[in-house]
């Protein structure tokens, strides 16, 4: 089974994705991998491996009149 969700806040704000899970009880956390930006790579050795950043979104019920039943709000990383 799958369910459509919408991401709020952070770099992926406004994205809608379909994830695997029970439509009535999808996963509590959804993680997105984001590649480093050119500014973050400026001055870095071009041969050095770069790790993608992991963006964490936490599930909330959609309280708006439109859109998917579930939204995931960006959780700031320390």
C-alpha positions in Angstrom: 0.0 0.0 0.0 1.1 3.6 -0.5 0.0 7.1 0.5 0.7 10.6 -0.8 2.3 13.0 1.6 3.3 16.7 1.4 6.6 18.1 2.9 6.5 21.4 4.8 9.5 23.6 5.6 13.2 23.0 4.8 14.7 22.6 1.4 12.0 20.2 0.1 9.1 22.4 1.1 6.0 21.9 -1.1 7.1 18.6 -2.5 4.5 15.8 -2.7 5.7 12.3 -2.7 4.1 8.8 -2.6 5.6 6.6 0.1 5.0 3.0 1.1 2.9 2.5 4.1 -0.6 2.2 5.5 -2.7 5.2 4.3 -4.3 5.4 7.8 -1.0 5.2 9.7 2.0 6.1 7.5 5.6 6.1 9.0 6.2 8.8 11.7 9.4 10.0 10.1 10.3 10.5 6.4 13.9 11.2 5.5 15.1 12.9 2.3 18.7 12.9 1.0 20.0 16.2 -0.3 23.2 16.6 -2.3 25.6 19.3 -1.2 25.2 22.7 -2.9 28.0 24.2 -5.0 28.6 26.7 -2.2 29.3 23.8 0.3 31.6 22.2 -2.2 33.6 25.4 -3.0 37.2 24.9 -2.0 36.7 21.2 -1.4 39.0 18.7 -3.1 37.1 17.6 -6.2 38.3 14.0 -5.7 37.1 13.9 -2.1 33.8 11.9 -1.5 30.9 14.0 -0.5 28.1 12.8 1.7 24.5 13.8 1.1 22.7 15.6 3.9 19.8 13.8 5.6 16.7 15.9 6.0 14.2 14.7 8.6 10.5 15.3 8.3 8.0 14.4 11.1 4.4 13.3 10.4 1.4 15.6 11.3 -2.3 15.4 10.3 -3.1 17.9 7.6 -5.4 20.6 9.1 -5.9 22.4 5.8 -9.0 21.9 3.5 -6.9 20.7 0.6 -4.0 18.4 -0.1 -3.0 15.0 1.2 -4.3 13.8 4.5 -0.8 13.7 5.9 1.9 16.4 6.0 5.5 16.0 7.2 7.1 19.1 8.9 10.8 19.7 8.6 12.7 19.0 11.7 15.8 21.3 12.2 19.0 19.5 12.7 21.3 20.8 15.6 
